[in-house]
Amino acid sequence: MARISTLYLLAYNSFQAIGWAVSLTIILFNLLSTSSVTGTFTSAGTLICFLQSAAFLEVIHGAIGLVPSGVLLPMLQWSGRTHFVLAIVRGIPEVQELPFVFITFLAWSIGEVIRYSHYAFSCLGNCPSWITYIR
């Protein structure tokens, strides 16, 4: 029987992978339907703010020894991204329609779908080699 911590990590990583896949879908749908990179924050910003805020759990995972990553690196990544998305992009309306928001959110979404899928499959002990390769 799987340990409760493994089941929790499977659920957390699956939730994040699905959430980032949804955000990627929203971003691409917005691009295709408007033929513009503006509107990315309006369409996917709330979801991305939520997913990025929830990623603070990764700091806790490292702090309690649930994962071997430690605390410092997850904290640096989480704080930098969260500051960017909440304080800068969400906090300054003029910034929300700039192309760099589209580029950043698209890159984050692609990267996080791959990363969290890899972690989720690893919890199952059966990560496809192609996911490991692209990660």
ChimeraX commands (.cxc) that place a marker at each C-alpha (Angstrom):
marker #1 position 0.00,0.00,0.00 radius 0.5
marker #1 position 1.25,3.45,-0.88 radius 0.5
marker #1 position 2.28,5.79,1.88 radius 0.5
marker #1 position -0.08,8.65,2.64 radius 0.5
marker #1 position 2.67,11.14,1.75 radius 0.5
marker #1 position 3.04,9.59,-1.70 radius 0.5
marker #1 position -0.71,9.75,-2.25 radius 0.5
marker #1 position -0.74,13.38,-1.12 radius 0.5
marker #1 position 2.14,14.28,-3.46 radius 0.5
marker #1 position 0.40,12.46,-6.30 radius 0.5
marker #1 position -2.78,14.48,-5.67 radius 0.5
marker #1 position -0.91,17.78,-5.31 radius 0.5
marker #1 position 1.21,17.29,-8.43 radius 0.5
marker #1 position -1.77,16.05,-10.45 radius 0.5
marker #1 position -3.81,19.06,-9.36 radius 0.5
marker #1 position -1.02,21.42,-10.39 radius 0.5
marker #1 position -0.44,19.63,-13.72 radius 0.5
marker #1 position -4.14,19.81,-14.57 radius 0.5
marker #1 position -4.38,23.43,-13.43 radius 0.5
marker #1 position -1.43,24.48,-15.57 radius 0.5
marker #1 position -2.80,22.48,-18.52 radius 0.5
marker #1 position -6.08,24.38,-18.17 radius 0.5
marker #1 position -4.21,27.69,-18.04 radius 0.5
marker #1 position -2.23,26.70,-21.15 radius 0.5
marker #1 position -5.48,25.84,-22.92 radius 0.5
marker #1 position -7.02,29.18,-21.93 radius 0.5
marker #1 position -3.95,31.10,-23.10 radius 0.5
marker #1 position -3.86,29.34,-26.46 radius 0.5
marker #1 position -7.63,29.65,-26.94 radius 0.5
marker #1 position -7.38,33.38,-26.22 radius 0.5
marker #1 position -4.54,33.70,-28.74 radius 0.5
marker #1 position -6.42,31.80,-31.44 radius 0.5
marker #1 position -9.76,33.51,-30.86 radius 0.5
marker #1 position -8.41,37.06,-30.73 radius 0.5
marker #1 position -5.26,36.73,-32.87 radius 0.5
marker #1 position -3.59,38.83,-30.21 radius 0.5
marker #1 position -1.34,38.32,-27.21 radius 0.5
marker #1 position -3.21,40.93,-25.22 radius 0.5
marker #1 position -5.90,39.69,-22.90 radius 0.5
marker #1 position -3.78,36.87,-21.50 radius 0.5
marker #1 position -3.99,38.16,-17.95 radius 0.5
marker #1 position -7.70,38.81,-18.25 radius 0.5
marker #1 position -8.36,35.28,-19.45 radius 0.5
marker #1 position -5.87,33.22,-17.40 radius 0.5
marker #1 position -4.53,35.56,-14.74 radius 0.5
marker #1 position -6.80,34.55,-11.88 radius 0.5
marker #1 position -6.06,30.85,-12.36 radius 0.5
marker #1 position -2.32,31.46,-12.66 radius 0.5
marker #1 position -2.33,33.65,-9.54 radius 0.5
marker #1 position -4.08,30.85,-7.66 radius 0.5
marker #1 position -1.77,28.10,-8.93 radius 0.5
marker #1 position 1.32,30.14,-8.19 radius 0.5
marker #1 position 0.10,31.01,-4.70 radius 0.5
marker #1 position -0.69,27.34,-4.03 radius 0.5
marker #1 position 2.88,26.48,-4.99 radius 0.5
marker #1 position 3.90,27.75,-1.54 radius 0.5
marker #1 position 3.10,24.21,-0.45 radius 0.5
marker #1 position 6.34,23.19,-2.17 radius 0.5
marker #1 position 8.26,25.26,0.36 radius 0.5
marker #1 position 6.42,23.45,3.13 radius 0.5
marker #1 position 7.05,20.08,1.47 radius 0.5
marker #1 position 10.77,20.78,1.59 radius 0.5
marker #1 position 10.65,22.16,5.13 radius 0.5
marker #1 position 8.99,19.05,6.56 radius 0.5
marker #1 position 11.12,16.64,4.53 radius 0.5
marker #1 position 8.35,15.40,2.27 radius 0.5
marker #1 position 10.60,16.02,-0.74 radius 0.5
marker #1 position 14.40,16.29,-0.90 radius 0.5
marker #1 position 14.45,19.79,-2.42 radius 0.5
marker #1 position 14.98,21.67,0.82 radius 0.5
marker #1 position 13.50,25.07,1.53 radius 0.5
marker #1 position 15.73,27.73,-0.03 radius 0.5
marker #1 position 15.35,27.02,-3.75 radius 0.5
marker #1 position 11.57,26.47,-3.68 radius 0.5
marker #1 position 11.21,29.63,-1.57 radius 0.5
marker #1 position 13.26,31.67,-4.02 radius 0.5
marker #1 position 11.29,30.41,-7.01 radius 0.5
marker #1 position 7.94,30.82,-5.29 radius 0.5
marker #1 position 8.67,34.30,-3.95 radius 0.5
marker #1 position 10.05,35.59,-7.24 radius 0.5
marker #1 position 7.18,34.29,-9.33 radius 0.5
marker #1 position 4.53,35.28,-6.82 radius 0.5
marker #1 position 5.93,38.79,-6.51 radius 0.5
marker #1 position 5.97,39.09,-10.28 radius 0.5
marker #1 position 2.44,37.84,-10.85 radius 0.5
marker #1 position 0.68,39.35,-7.82 radius 0.5
marker #1 position 2.57,42.57,-7.11 radius 0.5
marker #1 position 3.62,43.59,-10.59 radius 0.5
marker #1 position 1.26,42.12,-13.18 radius 0.5
marker #1 position -1.89,41.97,-11.08 radius 0.5
marker #1 position -1.08,45.16,-9.22 radius 0.5
marker #1 position -0.33,47.37,-12.22 radius 0.5
marker #1 position -3.19,47.33,-14.76 radius 0.5
marker #1 position -1.08,48.96,-17.49 radius 0.5
marker #1 position 1.26,45.97,-17.44 radius 0.5
marker #1 position -1.47,43.36,-17.89 radius 0.5
marker #1 position -1.85,43.87,-21.64 radius 0.5
marker #1 position 1.84,43.85,-22.51 radius 0.5
marker #1 position 3.20,41.02,-24.68 radius 0.5
marker #1 position 5.66,39.86,-22.01 radius 0.5
marker #1 position 2.72,38.67,-19.89 radius 0.5
marker #1 position 1.67,36.33,-22.71 radius 0.5
marker #1 position 5.24,35.10,-23.20 radius 0.5
marker #1 position 5.81,34.55,-19.49 radius 0.5
marker #1 position 2.49,32.82,-18.84 radius 0.5
marker #1 position 2.89,30.63,-21.92 radius 0.5
marker #1 position 6.40,29.58,-20.88 radius 0.5
marker #1 position 5.34,28.94,-17.29 radius 0.5
marker #1 position 2.33,26.90,-18.38 radius 0.5
marker #1 position 4.32,24.68,-20.73 radius 0.5
marker #1 position 7.10,24.19,-18.21 radius 0.5
marker #1 position 4.79,23.48,-15.31 radius 0.5
marker #1 position 2.64,20.97,-17.19 radius 0.5
marker #1 position 5.82,19.04,-17.95 radius 0.5
marker #1 position 7.30,19.40,-14.46 radius 0.5
marker #1 position 4.21,18.52,-12.46 radius 0.5
marker #1 position 3.33,15.64,-14.80 radius 0.5
marker #1 position 6.84,14.28,-14.26 radius 0.5
marker #1 position 6.44,14.54,-10.48 radius 0.5
marker #1 position 2.99,12.92,-10.55 radius 0.5
marker #1 position 4.13,10.01,-12.70 radius 0.5
marker #1 position 7.20,9.62,-10.48 radius 0.5
marker #1 position 4.88,9.24,-7.48 radius 0.5
marker #1 position 3.35,6.31,-9.32 radius 0.5
marker #1 position 6.80,4.89,-9.96 radius 0.5
marker #1 position 6.10,4.81,-13.67 radius 0.5
marker #1 position 7.25,7.98,-15.39 radius 0.5
marker #1 position 7.32,7.67,-19.19 radius 0.5
marker #1 position 10.79,8.19,-20.57 radius 0.5
marker #1 position 9.62,10.90,-22.96 radius 0.5
marker #1 position 8.39,13.04,-20.05 radius 0.5
marker #1 position 11.71,12.58,-18.29 radius 0.5
marker #1 position 13.46,13.51,-21.53 radius 0.5
marker #1 position 11.53,16.73,-22.14 radius 0.5
marker #1 position 11.79,17.73,-18.51 radius 0.5
marker link #1:1,2 radius 0.2
marker link #1:2,3 radius 0.2
marker link #1:3,4 radius 0.2
marker link #1:4,5 radius 0.2
marker link #1:5,6 radius 0.2
marker link #1:6,7 radius 0.2
marker link #1:7,8 radius 0.2
marker link #1:8,9 radius 0.2
marker link #1:9,10 radius 0.2
marker link #1:10,11 radius 0.2
marker link #1:11,12 radius 0.2
marker link #1:12,13 radius 0.2
marker link #1:13,14 radius 0.2
marker link #1:14,15 radius 0.2
marker link #1:15,16 radius 0.2
marker link #1:16,17 radius 0.2
marker link #1:17,18 radius 0.2
marker link #1:18,19 radius 0.2
marker link #1:19,20 radius 0.2
marker link #1:20,21 radius 0.2
marker link #1:21,22 radius 0.2
marker link #1:22,23 radius 0.2
marker link #1:23,24 radius 0.2
marker link #1:24,25 radius 0.2
marker link #1:25,26 radius 0.2
marker link #1:26,27 radius 0.2
marker link #1:27,28 radius 0.2
marker link #1:28,29 radius 0.2
marker link #1:29,30 radius 0.2
marker link #1:30,31 radius 0.2
marker link #1:31,32 radius 0.2
marker link #1:32,33 radius 0.2
marker link #1:33,34 radius 0.2
marker link #1:34,35 radius 0.2
marker link #1:35,36 radius 0.2
marker link #1:36,37 radius 0.2
marker link #1:37,38 radius 0.2
marker link #1:38,39 radius 0.2
marker link #1:39,40 radius 0.2
marker link #1:40,41 radius 0.2
marker link #1:41,42 radius 0.2
marker link #1:42,43 radius 0.2
marker link #1:43,44 radius 0.2
marker link #1:44,45 radius 0.2
marker link #1:45,46 radius 0.2
marker link #1:46,47 radius 0.2
marker link #1:47,48 radius 0.2
marker link #1:48,49 radius 0.2
marker link #1:49,50 radius 0.2
marker link #1:50,51 radius 0.2
marker link #1:51,52 radius 0.2
marker link #1:52,53 radius 0.2
marker link #1:53,54 radius 0.2
marker link #1:54,55 radius 0.2
marker link #1:55,56 radius 0.2
marker link #1:56,57 radius 0.2
marker link #1:57,58 radius 0.2
marker link #1:58,59 radius 0.2
marker link #1:59,60 radius 0.2
marker link #1:60,61 radius 0.2
marker link #1:61,62 radius 0.2
marker link #1:62,63 radius 0.2
marker link #1:63,64 radius 0.2
marker link #1:64,65 radius 0.2
marker link #1:65,66 radius 0.2
marker link #1:66,67 radius 0.2
marker link #1:67,68 radius 0.2
marker link #1:68,69 radius 0.2
marker link #1:69,70 radius 0.2
marker link #1:70,71 radius 0.2
marker link #1:71,72 radius 0.2
marker link #1:72,73 radius 0.2
marker link #1:73,74 radius 0.2
marker link #1:74,75 radius 0.2
marker link #1:75,76 radius 0.2
marker link #1:76,77 radius 0.2
marker link #1:77,78 radius 0.2
marker link #1:78,79 radius 0.2
marker link #1:79,80 radius 0.2
marker link #1:80,81 radius 0.2
marker link #1:81,82 radius 0.2
marker link #1:82,83 radius 0.2
marker link #1:83,84 radius 0.2
marker link #1:84,85 radius 0.2
marker link #1:85,86 radius 0.2
marker link #1:86,87 radius 0.2
marker link #1:87,88 radius 0.2
marker link #1:88,89 radius 0.2
marker link #1:89,90 radius 0.2
marker link #1:90,91 radius 0.2
marker link #1:91,92 radius 0.2
marker link #1:92,93 radius 0.2
marker link #1:93,94 radius 0.2
marker link #1:94,95 radius 0.2
marker link #1:95,96 radius 0.2
marker link #1:96,97 radius 0.2
marker link #1:97,98 radius 0.2
marker link #1:98,99 radius 0.2
marker link #1:99,100 radius 0.2
marker link #1:100,101 radius 0.2
marker link #1:101,102 radius 0.2
marker link #1:102,103 radius 0.2
marker link #1:103,104 radius 0.2
marker link #1:104,105 radius 0.2
marker link #1:105,106 radius 0.2
marker link #1:106,107 radius 0.2
marker link #1:107,108 radius 0.2
marker link #1:108,109 radius 0.2
marker link #1:109,110 radius 0.2
marker link #1:110,111 radius 0.2
marker link #1:111,112 radius 0.2
marker link #1:112,113 radius 0.2
marker link #1:113,114 radius 0.2
marker link #1:114,115 radius 0.2
marker link #1:115,116 radius 0.2
marker link #1:116,117 radius 0.2
marker link #1:117,118 radius 0.2
marker link #1:118,119 radius 0.2
marker link #1:119,120 radius 0.2
marker link #1:120,121 radius 0.2
marker link #1:121,122 radius 0.2
marker link #1:122,123 radius 0.2
marker link #1:123,124 radius 0.2
marker link #1:124,125 radius 0.2
marker link #1:125,126 radius 0.2
marker link #1:126,127 radius 0.2
marker link #1:127,128 radius 0.2
marker link #1:128,129 radius 0.2
marker link #1:129,130 radius 0.2
marker link #1:130,131 radius 0.2
marker link #1:131,132 radius 0.2
marker link #1:132,133 radius 0.2
marker link #1:133,134 radius 0.2
marker link #1:134,135 radius 0.2
view
